[in-house]
Amino acid sequence: MWYPRVLCLPFLLYSVHAQSLNGYCRTPSGESAKCISIYQCNSLLALVRTPSRTTEQTQFLTSSKCGFNSAGTPYVCCGSGFNKVEQSDGDFSNPDYTTNPAIPDRSQCGWQSQNRIYNGEKTGLDEFPWMALIQYLTAAGKQKTACAGSLINRRYILTAAHCVTGAVLEKVGQPINVRLGEYDTSSPNIDCYHEGSFRFCNQPEVNVNIETLIPHPGYNNADQNRRHDIALIRLSQDVQFSDYIQPVCLPLPSEASSNGETLIVAGWGRTEFGKDSDVKLKLQVPKVNPNSCSSTFGALGVSITENQICAGGEDGKDSCKGDSGGPLMRTLFQDSSRWMIEGVVSFGYICGTRVYPGVYTKVAKYVPWIHRTVKA
């Protein structure tokens, strides 16, 4: 199993509960499947969160139950769900897709102020203004910040599927809101820094409740390869853009960086297991040849697909400074003053070593799914 990106600790991300329930079962539709936690079954968890289920869907959920673990977590027979997952999701050999007008076009995204930006590891107050932190409500009733994401329009955050389903929900809690415009999580409300005799401050952070969690329907928590590790979060209300809150551009389905090209990963270094920094950080990482990456991870029994990007793999440099679900970025091919998200932080093996790069979900492969899923 693999660590969420930023972890350098030698322990498994998931513990296997299904074995205690004899593992295999048959779904109401006759599929041979496994009896696993509802939080690890993306197809049925999405159905649970459907606000207006039909009688048939409710019956399907009821008939899918196959037990509980010692903590009382319900287990379900996890197949493809009430409806079969679209086989085309995550496999877009045809770049044609219908553009969603709710997603900003290239003239309205990827902007950030070009002044007061540090050149070091720390970001500036107004650097990468699309970055978001996800807050969870723990079983003890406390709020905890774990994963990150990227604002793509006034209502949606793009993040990793493993941040909104499965082990995160079991270990941390339920995602309840998203924080935008954040820089230093240790300071209350407004962040400032001094440059000579000048003092610069940002605007108050904005916290918005979560309306819906939408993991990709092809994601499976039991898959150690983390295929389709991408998700959308629909916020409870539109957000207002400012110098500190802006949407990032999505890539075109055909856009891709070259091997060896420098990309940027940024974040507070937070996952469900802890934190590295109170201040938003950034790091340059080179894109790794996919054949080399496949060979490296293949030796560990992990299959890297064309829907994933490998980047990093330098001594002392890795996306350990980034958050699970956070963005891997570059400037637009046509306009270096604006930014797009090329990958979503997914997983890694050993942080900051020459051998093992970080693995990211390749956003360009999922642009059609994003445009189909986002609603006005």
C-alpha positions in Angstrom: 0.0 0.0 0.0 1.1 3.5 -0.5 1.3 6.7 1.5 -0.7 9.7 0.8 1.8 12.2 -0.8 3.6 13.9 2.0 4.0 10.9 4.3 7.5 9.6 5.0 6.4 7.2 7.7 6.6 3.4 7.2 3.1 2.3 7.8 0.2 1.2 5.7 -2.5 3.6 4.5 -5.3 1.1 4.7 -6.0 -1.8 7.1 -7.8 -4.8 5.6 -11.2 -5.3 7.3 -12.9 -7.4 4.7 -10.9 -10.6 5.6 -12.7 -10.8 8.9 -16.0 -11.0 6.9 -14.8 -13.8 4.6 -14.1 -11.3 1.8 -16.2 -12.5 -1.1 -19.9 -12.1 -1.7 -22.5 -11.6 -4.5 -24.2 -8.3 -5.2 -27.9 -7.9 -5.7 -27.3 -7.8 -9.4 -25.4 -11.1 -9.3 -21.8 -9.8 -9.5 -19.0 -11.6 -7.6 -17.5 -8.9 -5.4 -15.9 -8.3 -2.0 -17.5 -7.4 1.4 -15.8 -4.2 2.5 -16.5 -1.1 4.4 -19.1 1.2 2.9 -16.5 4.0 3.1 -14.2 2.0 0.8 -16.9 1.3 -1.7 -17.1 4.3 -4.0 -20.0 3.0 -6.1 -22.4 2.5 -3.2 -21.1 5.5 -1.1 -22.0 7.7 -4.0 -25.5 6.2 -4.0 -25.8 6.8 -0.3 -25.1 10.4 -0.9 -27.6 10.8 -3.7 -30.2 13.2 -2.3 -33.3 11.7 -4.1 -32.9 7.9 -4.4 -35.5 5.9 -6.2 -37.2 3.0 -4.4 -35.1 0.6 -6.5 -31.9 2.3 -5.5 -32.8 2.2 -1.8 -33.6 -1.5 -2.1 -30.3 -2.1 -3.9 -28.4 -0.5 -1.0 -30.4 -2.5 1.6 -29.7 -5.7 -0.2 -26.0 -4.9 -0.5 -25.4 -5.1 3.3 -23.1 -7.9 4.3 -22.2 -7.2 7.9 -20.3 -4.9 10.3 -16.8 -4.7 11.7 -16.0 -4.6 15.5 -16.4 -0.8 15.5 -19.9 -1.0 14.0 -18.9 0.2 10.5 -21.4 -1.2 8.0 -20.0 -3.4 5.3 -21.4 -3.9 1.8 -21.0 -6.2 -1.1 -19.1 -3.8 -3.3 -19.5 -4.3 -7.1 -20.0 -1.8 -9.8 -23.1 -0.4 -8.1 -26.7 0.2 -9.2 -25.5 1.4 -12.6 -22.4 0.2 -14.4 -19.5 2.7 -14.3 -19.0 4.3 -17.6 -16.0 2.5 -19.2 -14.9 5.7 -20.9 -14.3 7.6 -17.7 -10.6 8.1 -17.3 -9.8 6.8 -20.8 -10.3 9.6 -23.2 -8.5 8.7 -26.5 -11.0 11.0 -28.2 -10.3 14.6 -27.1 -13.7 15.8 -28.1 -16.0 16.8 -25.3 -18.8 19.2 -24.5 -17.6 22.4 -22.7 -19.5 23.3 -19.6 -20.2 27.1 -19.4 -20.1 26.9 -15.6 -16.3 26.4 -15.8 -14.3 29.6 -16.6 -12.6 29.7 -20.0 -8.9 30.5 -20.4 -9.5 34.2 -20.2 -11.0 33.9 -16.7 -8.8 31.5 -14.8 -5.2 30.9 -13.6 -4.6 34.6 -12.6 -2.4 35.5 -9.6 -0.8 38.8 -8.6 2.7 39.1 -10.0 4.1 41.2 -7.2 5.2 40.5 -3.7 6.0 36.8 -4.5 8.9 35.1 -2.8 11.3 33.1 -4.8 12.1 30.6 -2.1 10.2 27.7 -0.6 7.6 29.8 1.0 4.8 31.2 -1.3 3.6 34.8 -1.3 0.3 35.8 0.3 -1.3 35.9 -3.1 0.4 33.1 -4.8 -1.7 30.1 -6.1 -5.0 31.7 -4.9 -7.0 28.7 -6.1 -5.6 26.4 -3.3 -8.0 25.2 -0.7 -7.8 23.3 2.5 -10.4 20.6 3.4 -11.6 20.5 7.0 -13.0 17.3 8.6 -15.2 16.8 11.7 -13.6 14.0 13.8 -15.5 11.5 15.9 -14.5 13.6 19.0 -16.4 16.5 17.5 -13.2 18.5 16.6 -12.3 20.1 13.3 -9.1 18.9 11.6 -7.5 20.0 8.4 -6.1 17.2 6.3 -6.2 17.3 2.5 -6.1 20.1 0.0 -7.7 20.9 -3.3 -8.0 23.5 -6.1 -10.8 25.9 -6.9 -12.0 25.5 -10.5 -15.0 27.8 -10.5 -17.2 29.6 -8.0 -18.7 26.3 -6.7 -16.3 23.4 -7.2 -13.1 22.2 -5.7 -10.9 19.6 -7.5 -9.2 17.1 -5.2 -8.2 13.4 -4.8 -10.8 10.7 -4.4 -8.9 9.2 -1.5 -9.5 12.5 0.4 -13.3 12.2 0.3 -13.9 8.5 0.7 -12.5 5.4 2.3 -9.7 5.4 4.9 -9.7 9.2 5.3 -13.4 9.1 6.5 -12.7 6.2 8.8 -9.5 7.7 10.3 -10.2 11.4 10.3 -13.9 12.0 9.9 -16.4 13.6 7.6 -15.4 16.5 5.3 -17.5 19.5 6.4 -16.1 22.6 4.8 -13.4 24.1 2.6 -11.1 27.0 3.5 -10.0 29.4 0.7 -7.7 32.4 0.8 -5.5 30.8 3.5 -1.7 31.3 3.9 -0.6 30.7 7.5 -2.9 28.4 9.4 -1.4 29.4 12.7 -2.5 33.0 12.5 -6.0 34.1 13.1 -8.0 35.3 10.1 -5.6 37.7 8.4 -2.0 36.9 7.5 0.8 39.5 7.1 4.5 39.7 6.4 7.0 42.5 6.4 9.4 43.5 3.6 11.7 46.2 4.8 9.5 49.0 6.2 6.5 47.7 4.3 3.8 45.5 5.8 1.6 43.4 3.5 -1.6 41.6 4.6 -4.1 39.5 2.8 -7.9 39.4 3.3 -9.7 37.2 5.8 -9.9 33.5 4.9 -13.2 32.2 3.7 -14.8 29.0 5.0 -17.5 27.4 2.9 -19.6 24.4 3.8 -19.6 21.3 1.6 -22.8 20.4 -0.2 -21.7 17.2 -2.1 -18.7 15.0 -2.3 -18.2 13.5 -5.8 -15.4 10.9 -6.1 -14.8 9.6 -9.6 -17.1 6.6 -10.1 -14.1 4.4 -11.2 -12.1 4.9 -8.0 -11.7 1.9 -5.7 -10.1 2.3 -2.3 -9.0 -1.3 -2.4 -6.9 -0.6 -5.6 -3.3 0.0 -4.5 -2.6 1.5 -8.0 -4.9 4.5 -7.1 -6.5 4.6 -10.5 -9.0 7.4 -11.0 -7.9 9.1 -7.8 -9.7 12.3 -8.5 -12.9 13.9 -7.0 -15.0 17.1 -7.1 -16.4 18.9 -4.1 -19.5 21.0 -4.6 -19.7 23.9 -2.2 -22.9 25.0 -0.5 -22.7 28.4 -2.1 -20.8 30.4 -4.7 -17.5 32.1 -3.6 -16.5 35.6 -4.5 -13.2 36.0 -6.3 -10.5 38.3 -5.1 -6.7 38.7 -5.3 -6.5 35.8 -2.8 -9.3 33.6 -4.2 -9.2 32.7 -7.9 -9.9 29.6 -10.0 -7.1 27.7 -11.7 -7.3 26.7 -15.4 -8.0 23.2 -16.4 -5.8 21.6 -19.1 -7.1 20.7 -22.5 -7.5 16.9 -22.9 -4.6 16.9 -25.3 -2.2 19.1 -23.2 0.8 17.5 -21.5 4.2 18.7 -20.2 7.4 17.2 -21.6 9.5 14.7 -19.7 12.0 16.6 -17.5 10.0 19.8 -17.6 9.8 21.6 -14.2 6.4 21.6 -12.6 5.3 23.2 -9.3 3.6 21.4 -6.3 2.4 23.5 -3.4 0.6 23.1 -0.1 0.9 23.0 3.7 2.2 19.5 3.8 -1.0 18.1 5.3 -2.7 14.7 5.0 -5.0 12.8 7.3 -2.0 11.8 9.4 -0.4 15.1 10.3 1.2 18.3 9.1 4.5 19.7 8.0 4.0 23.4 7.8 1.6 26.2 8.9 2.6 28.3 5.9 1.8 27.5 2.3 4.9 26.1 0.6 6.0 25.4 -3.0 8.5 23.2 -4.7 9.8 22.6 -8.2 9.7 19.0 -9.3 10.7 17.6 -12.7 8.3 15.5 -14.7 9.6 11.9 -14.9 9.6 9.7 -18.0 6.5 7.4 -17.6 8.4 4.3 -18.8 11.0 4.9 -16.1 8.4 5.5 -13.5 6.4 2.4 -14.5 9.6 0.3 -14.2 10.3 1.7 -10.8 6.9 1.1 -9.3 6.4 -2.1 -11.3 9.2 -3.7 -9.2 6.9 -2.9 -6.2 3.9 -4.5 -7.8 2.3 -1.1 -8.7 1.0 -0.4 -12.2 1.3 3.2 -13.4 -1.1 4.1 -16.2 -1.3 6.8 -18.8 -3.9 8.5 -16.5 -1.1 9.2 -14.0 1.9 11.5 -13.9 5.2 10.9 -12.1 7.2 13.9 -10.9 10.0 14.4 -8.4 12.4 11.7 -7.4 15.3 13.9 -6.5 17.2 13.6 -3.2 15.7 15.9 -0.6 13.1 17.2 -3.1 9.6 15.7 -3.4 6.0 16.6 -3.0 6.3 15.8 0.7 5.8 19.6 1.0 2.4 19.3 -0.8 -0.9 18.0 0.4 -2.9 15.0 -0.6 -5.4 16.2 -3.2 -3.4 19.4 -3.9 -2.3 20.6 -7.3 0.7 19.9 -9.5 0.9 23.0 -11.7 2.5 24.8 -14.6 1.8 28.0 -16.6 -0.3 27.8 -19.7 1.5 26.8 -22.8 0.2 29.9 -24.6 0.5 32.4 -21.7 3.1 32.1 -19.0 1.3 34.7 -16.8 -1.5 32.3 -16.0 -1.6 28.8 -14.4 -3.3 25.5 -15.0 -3.5 22.3 -12.9 -1.8 19.4 -14.5 -2.0 16.8 -11.7 -3.6 16.0 -8.4 -1.4 14.8 -5.6 -2.2 11.0 -5.2 0.5 8.9 -3.6 4.1 8.1 -3.1 6.5 5.6 -1.6 9.5 7.1 0.1 9.6 10.9 0.4 12.5 12.9 -1.0 14.6 10.1 -2.6 16.2 9.9 -6.1 14.5 6.5 -6.8 10.9 7.1 -6.1 9.0 10.1 -7.7 5.5 11.2 -6.5 2.5 10.0 -8.4 -0.3 12.3 -9.5 -3.6 11.9 -11.2 -3.4 13.3 -14.7 -6.1 16.0 -14.9 -6.1 16.2 -18.7 -7.5 12.7 -18.8 -10.5 13.7 -16.7 -11.5 17.0 -18.2 -14.5 15.5 -20.0 -15.7 13.9 -16.7 -15.2 17.2 -14.9 -17.2 19.1 -17.5 -20.0 16.5 -17.5 -20.2 16.4 -13.7 -20.1 20.1 -12.7 -23.5 21.7 -12.4 -24.4 25.4 -12.4 
